[in-house]
Structures are given as structure tokens and as C-alpha cells.
Amino acid sequence: MSKIIGIDYGTQRIGLAISDDGWQFAVTHDTFEVNKDGNFIDYLHDLCKQEDVKEIVIGLPLDQHGQQGDKAKEVLKFAEQVKKKCKRTVNFEDERFTSVMAKQQLDEAAKKHKHKKGLIDQGAAKIILQSYLDKK
């Protein structure tokens, strides 16, 4: 069985989540530090091979009215690079408020961690992916 990866794209950190083989549940996977960890597209390509990934879901940052702004255009450009390198189906999921929801979930769990921002990015990726899986 194959998996689906969820991505919460950012210019400093990229949060990742991955589905189970049955595409029922999303779990947090990793946070990629853009300026520290190297080339994300290469990392993602390798991860897709290792985890037998069929699809990639990227959070699309829409404004309050559901319109695409500059950030969404940046994500669409990023998605083209992902498609070209990873040769996987790339879909989008509205990511409005996912980081806020992920932060609330961490706060409710009372996690005190020095890398909390990275955990928020992972949590946002998990919410993006779970929302997509629930629609399937």
C-alpha cells in the first residue's frame, strides 16, 4: 500500500505529515529547517521513495475570502518544483488557520518544547493532510 504526504510550506520551516497505508490517519513526521537542512526538494524526493508515497498534499494559503494572494502564488510555484522532481500527484488543501489550530492543540497538550515552532509546522501539516484524507 502507498501513503500520502502532507506539507505545510514555509520559507523558514516546512512541516511534514504522512498517512498510514490505508489513507485513514495522518501523523506528524518531521520539520525541515530550510536554511539548515539542505535542499528540501531532494529530501522530499528521497522520502517519497522510502515511504512509497503516491500523492503529496500541500497546504494552500488562501485569504479570508478564499482568494489566492502572493503567498499562495509562492506555494503554487513550489508545487511545480515538487511535481517535476518527485513525479507524484500533487493536490492542494486550504490551510487557513491550520497553524493556529496546531498551536492550540499543542497548548492543550501542555507541551513545553524548545522547538515548539517546528512542532506547530508538523501539526499544521497533519491537519492539512487529515482534512484531505477525510474528504477521500
Secondary structure per residue as TSV (DSSP state, phi and psi in degrees):
chain	resnum	aa	ss	phi	psi
A	1	M	-	360.0	154.5
A	2	S	-	-106.0	172.8
A	3	K	E	-125.8	171.1
A	4	I	E	-124.3	138.2
A	5	I	E	-104.7	138.2
A	6	G	E	-108.0	139.3
A	7	I	E	-126.9	129.2
A	8	D	E	-105.5	98.9
A	9	Y	-	-77.2	138.2
A	10	G	-	-150.2	160.9
A	11	T	S	-79.7	-20.6
A	12	Q	S	-103.9	-41.8
A	13	R	E	-135.5	147.3
A	14	I	E	-124.9	117.3
A	15	G	E	-87.0	142.2
A	16	L	E	-127.1	142.0
A	17	A	E	-134.4	159.2
A	18	I	E	-139.2	147.4
A	19	S	E	-87.9	167.1
A	20	D	-	-77.9	173.7
A	21	D	T	-64.3	-28.2
A	22	G	T	-88.0	1.9
A	23	W	S	59.6	36.3
A	24	Q	-	-101.7	-37.5
A	25	F	-	-129.1	141.6
A	26	A	E	-104.5	139.6
A	27	V	E	-129.5	149.0
A	28	T	E	-64.4	148.8
A	29	H	E	-123.4	-54.9
A	30	D	E	-166.0	163.0
A	31	T	E	-122.5	126.2
A	32	F	E	-98.8	120.9
A	33	E	E	-86.9	110.0
A	34	V	T	-57.6	-46.2
A	35	N	T	-84.4	-1.4
A	36	K	T	-120.5	-34.2
A	37	D	S	-97.3	5.5
A	38	G	-	96.1	-147.0
A	39	N	-	-91.0	114.5
A	40	F	H	-64.0	-40.3
A	41	I	H	-61.8	-40.7
A	42	D	H	-65.1	-42.5
A	43	Y	H	-59.2	-45.9
A	44	L	H	-65.3	-41.4
A	45	H	H	-56.8	-47.4
A	46	D	H	-64.7	-41.4
A	47	L	H	-63.0	-40.2
A	48	C	H	-60.5	-39.6
A	49	K	H	-68.3	-47.2
A	50	Q	H	-61.6	-39.3
A	51	E	T	-100.7	6.2
A	52	D	T	52.7	57.6
A	53	V	E	-85.1	130.9
A	54	K	E	-97.4	-37.7
A	55	E	E	-133.0	156.4
A	56	I	E	-126.9	131.5
A	57	V	E	-115.2	124.8
A	58	I	E	-114.4	132.4
A	59	G	E	-67.1	129.6
A	60	L	E	-105.7	115.5
A	61	P	-	-79.6	100.9
A	62	L	B	-97.3	157.8
A	63	D	-	-80.6	-176.6
A	64	Q	T	-58.7	-24.4
A	65	H	T	-99.4	7.4
A	66	G	S	80.1	16.5
A	67	Q	-	-97.3	154.1
A	68	Q	B	-87.5	130.0
A	69	G	-	-110.4	-159.8
A	70	D	H	-62.4	-40.1
A	71	K	H	-64.5	-40.2
A	72	A	H	-64.4	-39.5
A	73	K	H	-63.2	-37.8
A	74	E	H	-63.4	-41.6
A	75	V	H	-66.5	-39.9
A	76	L	H	-63.8	-38.2
A	77	K	H	-65.4	-44.3
A	78	F	H	-58.5	-42.8
A	79	A	H	-61.9	-36.1
A	80	E	H	-63.1	-39.2
A	81	Q	H	-65.6	-40.3
A	82	V	H	-62.6	-47.7
A	83	K	H	-58.2	-45.8
A	84	K	H	-63.3	-44.5
A	85	K	H	-80.4	-45.2
A	86	C	H	-87.5	-19.5
A	87	K	-	51.3	48.6
A	88	R	S	-126.3	159.0
A	89	T	E	-66.0	131.8
A	90	V	E	-117.0	125.2
A	91	N	E	-120.0	167.8
A	92	F	E	-123.4	149.5
A	93	E	E	-135.4	134.4
A	94	D	E	-56.2	124.6
A	95	E	-	-107.9	13.4
A	96	R	T	-54.8	128.8
A	97	F	T	71.1	6.5
A	98	T	H	-66.6	-37.4
A	99	S	H	-66.8	-38.0
A	100	V	H	-64.0	-44.1
A	101	M	H	-64.2	-41.4
A	102	A	H	-64.6	-40.7
A	103	K	H	-63.7	-41.8
A	104	Q	H	-62.3	-41.2
A	105	Q	H	-63.8	-40.5
A	106	L	H	-65.6	-43.2
A	107	D	H	-62.1	-41.2
A	108	E	H	-65.1	-33.1
A	109	A	T	-80.2	-4.2
A	110	A	T	57.6	37.7
A	111	K	-	-78.9	125.6
A	112	K	-	-111.5	111.9
A	113	H	-	-146.4	138.5
A	114	K	T	-69.3	-18.6
A	115	H	T	-106.8	38.6
A	116	K	H	-59.4	-37.0
A	117	K	H	-61.1	-40.2
A	118	G	H	-63.8	-38.0
A	119	L	H	-67.7	-34.3
A	120	I	H	-65.0	-41.7
A	121	D	H	-63.1	-41.9
A	122	Q	H	-63.5	-43.7
A	123	G	H	-62.7	-39.7
A	124	A	H	-64.6	-41.0
A	125	A	H	-62.4	-39.0
A	126	K	H	-64.2	-42.9
A	127	I	H	-65.0	-42.8
A	128	I	H	-58.8	-49.8
A	129	L	H	-66.8	-42.9
A	130	Q	H	-62.9	-38.7
A	131	S	H	-61.0	-42.1
A	132	Y	H	-65.8	-44.7
A	133	L	H	-62.4	-40.0
A	134	D	H	-62.2	-30.6
A	135	K	H	-78.2	-21.4
A	136	K	-	-76.4	360.0
